[in-house]
Amino acid sequence: MRSVVPVDERVAETPSTATLRFDYPPTAEPGQFVMVWLPGDDELPMSLSYVEGPQKGITVKAMGESSARLVRLRPPDRLGVRGPYGRGFDLSPRRILVVGGGSGAAVLAPAAEAAARAGALVDVALGATTREELLFYERFRAMGARLFPATDDGSFGYRGYVSDVARERLGSESYQAVWTCGPELMMRKVLEEAERRSVASFGSVERVMKCALGMCDACALGPFHVCRDGPVLPGRRLLDLEEFGRAFRNASGRLTPFEVRRAPSGRTGRDRGPGR
Amino acid sequence: MADLTTTVAGVRWRNPLWLASGIWGESGESLRGAYEAGAGAVITKSIGSGPRPGYPNPTVEPLGPVGMLNALGLPNPGIEEYPREIEKAVSAGVPVIGSIFGGSANEFTALARAMSRTGVRAIELNLSCPHAEGFGTEVGSDPHLVERIVRRVRAATTLPVIAKLTPNTSDPGALARAAERGGANAVSAINTVRGLAIEPELRRPVLAHGIGGLSGPAIKPVGLACVWQIYEAIDLPIVGIGGISTATDVVEYLLAGASAVEIGTAVAQDGIEVFGTVAKALSDWMDRHGVGELAELIGAAHPGRRAKRGSPRRTRSVASHRRRRVSVVRGRSPPAML
């Protein structure tokens, strides 16, 4: 049950990321993902960055060969799409801290949008390597969120880790929920800080995906299958897992440590994880 | 409450509903999760000599209620790495069956030796993957090769050996007889049925590997027919596989001659809870039909079973298991209850 659809629109969001919009009517929730097939090439799990209405969107960052090819697609290039799969964010909290690192903002933006529209107050700690890599800054602002940017090079906002900004936020105000997505080490720090302060926390996790149907075990993370139980999982459960933030299963199923690129360039850049 | 225990390959299992190889078998936590969800035994991913990433995506094509097509390409971390995953399940008391695949009798033998040291209760030989060059069906559709591989593995381990056979053959009975001659303790059937999905808009196969294997409800009649033919051909216990998602599916396989079944694709449709749900429904079905134990159903659809081989077969069959257990599973105490 797969649809082949043309790319309707491509928007360059930052120097390294682009949004692809395409017509795909199935109903989706913020935080869910689709399997995107580049015909004749790879099929990748991509969280939806636009979930409402028939026109969906994904926001892609070139992380491996396949995502590099995906990010270069232009109308009317065609994509195979199946899904949506997995569990998204609980949109009920009224006071939310969103913490996005790098392309992690792609999955957080539609969730924050839906929550803000429903009346939630949303603060966004948004991190990137440099000013022009801050993803969806304007989109977050347009939904009425307060922004707390951080860049590795200090070209905009706080100079340093977005997890430090998140810690400061959690110390200054009381939130009902923390949502985060980004490099796993960053997420681990953010979730630890939230749980330490007894704030319900949720992270959107990435793993190697094959079937996306809860069957093949490629995305096994502790007792979870990220494709079915996730990709959004409670911080409280994630923090119990030795491998969270430290290792992922590669395509052969072998537990493999994240290769963390050296600071400063790697601070908010992706760990060399499952992204292809 | 009906008795769901079943004896296969000289081992008594708590129920006949096993997790099929390739499903949830990459991590020890998943194997354990499947057992806790109600499986009678859990079978690992098929493990080979070294790490293997499998084929590129797309590796799976969902086909709706019919089932799905897959060509994962036997991804596995290899026999050196994988025992640490088995350990996580075995140490929690989970009855694990180790699945192995190789390209030759030598490779199967080495893998069986290594697998025997991991704490698994039995070994399943993958002689039937339909889409891996040099493995699976390519070695498993030749009765002589099947016999040779089983015989070599049989000599290399004290564990029960289950030969998993392919449906992609004109004579499943001949393969089953070959496995029996080689000394297998049981056979399982079927693996997926060779299949292909084409994307018409793009004029190309969907799966990166092209050819894949069909699983799910669509193949139940194929599995039933294979189990039926194998039951007619050999005296070993049979583990039925193919399109099982409900208690009546299980009953049909038992009636065709299976002593246990494996469930795989239904996990995608119904979640891992399928094991608990089906176990309960099977017990209810047996109660409703006045069936006290599975043996009353196994092979019962074969015309003339009672006249031709009915209870005598069962007696012979039990005796032959016993012989085999004594002669082959040396020094093992009577079957442990799992």
Chai-1 contact restraints between the chains, C-beta under 6 A:
chainA,res_idxA,chainB,res_idxB,connection_type,confidence,min_distance_angstrom,max_distance_angstrom,comment,restraint_id
A,M1,B,P62,contact,1.0,0.0,6.0,A-B,restraint_1
A,M1,B,G64,contact,1.0,0.0,6.0,A-B,restraint_2
A,V4,B,E201,contact,1.0,0.0,6.0,A-B,restraint_3
A,W37,B,P58,contact,1.0,0.0,6.0,A-B,restraint_4
A,P39,B,L202,contact,1.0,0.0,6.0,A-B,restraint_5
A,D42,B,P56,contact,1.0,0.0,6.0,A-B,restraint_6
A,D42,B,N57,contact,1.0,0.0,6.0,A-B,restraint_7
A,E43,B,N57,contact,1.0,0.0,6.0,A-B,restraint_8
A,E43,B,P58,contact,1.0,0.0,6.0,A-B,restraint_9
A,K210,B,T59,contact,1.0,0.0,6.0,A-B,restraint_10
A,C211,B,V60,contact,1.0,0.0,6.0,A-B,restraint_11
A,L213,B,A268,contact,1.0,0.0,6.0,A-B,restraint_12
A,G214,B,A268,contact,1.0,0.0,6.0,A-B,restraint_13
A,M215,B,I23,contact,1.0,0.0,6.0,A-B,restraint_14
A,M215,B,V267,contact,1.0,0.0,6.0,A-B,restraint_15
A,M215,B,A268,contact,1.0,0.0,6.0,A-B,restraint_16
A,D217,B,W24,contact,1.0,0.0,6.0,A-B,restraint_17
A,D217,B,E26,contact,1.0,0.0,6.0,A-B,restraint_18
A,D217,B,S30,contact,1.0,0.0,6.0,A-B,restraint_19
A,A220,B,E26,contact,1.0,0.0,6.0,A-B,restraint_20
A,A220,B,S27,contact,1.0,0.0,6.0,A-B,restraint_21
A,A220,B,S30,contact,1.0,0.0,6.0,A-B,restraint_22
A,G222,B,E29,contact,1.0,0.0,6.0,A-B,restraint_23
A,P223,B,E29,contact,1.0,0.0,6.0,A-B,restraint_24
A,P223,B,G33,contact,1.0,0.0,6.0,A-B,restraint_25
A,A251,B,P53,contact,1.0,0.0,6.0,A-B,restraint_26
A,S252,B,P51,contact,1.0,0.0,6.0,A-B,restraint_27
A,S252,B,R52,contact,1.0,0.0,6.0,A-B,restraint_28
A,S252,B,P53,contact,1.0,0.0,6.0,A-B,restraint_29
A,S252,B,P75,contact,1.0,0.0,6.0,A-B,restraint_30
A,S252,B,P77,contact,1.0,0.0,6.0,A-B,restraint_31
A,G253,B,E26,contact,1.0,0.0,6.0,A-B,restraint_32
A,G253,B,N76,contact,1.0,0.0,6.0,A-B,restraint_33
A,G253,B,P77,contact,1.0,0.0,6.0,A-B,restraint_34
A,R254,B,P51,contact,1.0,0.0,6.0,A-B,restraint_35
A,R254,B,P77,contact,1.0,0.0,6.0,A-B,restraint_36
A,R254,B,E81,contact,1.0,0.0,6.0,A-B,restraint_37
